[in-house]
Amino acid sequence: MRLTSEQIAQILSLSRQIVGGDVSVSVFGSRLDDGRRGGDLDLLIEADHRPTLLQRAELKSRLEAEMQMPVDIVGRQRGGDPRAFEVIAMARGVRLE
């Protein structure tokens, strides 16, 4: 995974501040491939409630500013029926801890 421990801590901290303490965060996409360079940061944000558009927008904006890379966020409600793209993100994602 092409994220430092400091970046992971930053992602988790901001996610908890903005979405809530019950949030879980997974990374999927190109950042999981150590052989690649560049690319954006794809995050699956899961909580007991579906993260709102405003929460996702604020998280995206703050992460992009602090990490200096493009960020894409997929938000879903834990336990709900997953949408098609959420199924892909859940199958390929690695949960941050």
C-alpha positions, 0 to 999 in steps of 0.5 A, spaced: 500 500 500 502 506 498 500 510 504 505 512 510 503 510 517 502 518 518 497 518 512 493 513 514 493 516 521 491 523 518 485 519 514 482 516 520 482 522 524 479 526 519 474 521 517 472 520 525 472 528 526 467 529 520 463 523 519 463 520 526 467 515 531 463 509 528 466 510 521 471 505 518 475 506 512 478 502 506 482 504 501 481 501 494 484 502 487 491 504 485 494 506 491 494 498 493 499 497 488 506 498 490 508 497 483 505 503 480 506 511 481 501 517 482 494 516 482 488 518 486 486 516 493 480 511 493 476 511 499 470 507 502 467 510 508 462 506 512 458 508 518 452 506 521 449 512 517 450 513 510 455 519 510 452 525 507 454 529 501 456 535 505 460 530 509 464 527 503 465 533 500 468 536 506 472 530 507 475 530 500 477 537 500 481 537 507 484 530 505 486 533 498 489 539 501 493 536 507 495 530 502 496 533 496 493 528 492 486 527 488 481 523 493 475 519 491 470 517 496 465 512 496 460 512 502 455 507 504 451 505 510 454 499 514 449 493 513 445 496 507 444 493 501 450 495 497 450 499 490 454 496 484 460 500 485 460 499 493 460 491 492 467 492 488 470 497 493 468 492 498 471 486 495 478 489 493 478 494 499 483 494 505 481 496 511 485 502 515 487 501 522 
